[in-house]
Amino acid sequence: MNEKTCINCNRTDEVIPLIAITFKGEEKQICPQCLPVLIHKTQQLADKLPGIESKPPAEH
C-alpha cells in the first residue's frame, strides 16, 4: 500500500487530513497547515515538485 504523506511535513493521513494536488500529471498530498507554504513560499517545495520554482506568479 502506498502511504500518503504531506509533501512538506511528511505527516500521514493517519495524523492529519491531506489535500490532493496534481503537478505535471503527478498526484501529491499536502496538509492544510502546510498549504500556505505552497501558496506563498513555493520555492521551499522545489525539491519535491521539480520545475515549480520556474513558474512566474499568476497575474490577478
N, C-alpha and C positions, 0 to 999 in steps of 0.2 A: 504494500500500500504506500502511496506517495503522500507523505505528511505535508500538510500545507502550513507554511510559516510566513510571517511578515518579512518582506524584503529588507526592511530597515532594522528591526529589533530582534528578529528571529523567533518571536513568540509564536506558539502554535494556536490553532483554533480550539484547542482544549483549554487554553488560558484566556484568550480574548477573541472577540468576534473579528473576522477578517473580511475585507472588501476585495473582490476580484477586479483586477485591471488587466488590460492587454496592451502590449507594446511590441511592434514588429511581429505580430502574429503569435506571440507567446503570452500565455496567461501567467500572471503573478498575483500575489496577495499582499495587501498592506493593511495594517490595523488602523482604526480611527485615530489613535494617539499619534501615529507617525504620518498621517495624511498631510499635515502642514509641511513636513519635510518635502514631500512630493510636490506640493503646490509652490512653496516659497524658496526651498533650498535644493532644487532638483539636482544640482551638481554633486551633492553629497551621495546621490544614488547612482552616479555614473559607472561605478564598478559593477553594480548589479543590473543596470539597464544600459548596456553599451550602446552609444550613439545618442543618448538623451542629452548629453552636455552640448551638442552642436545645434540644438534646436533653438531658433530665435523665439522670444516671447511673442505671444499672440497679440495682435492689435485689438484694442477694445474701443 
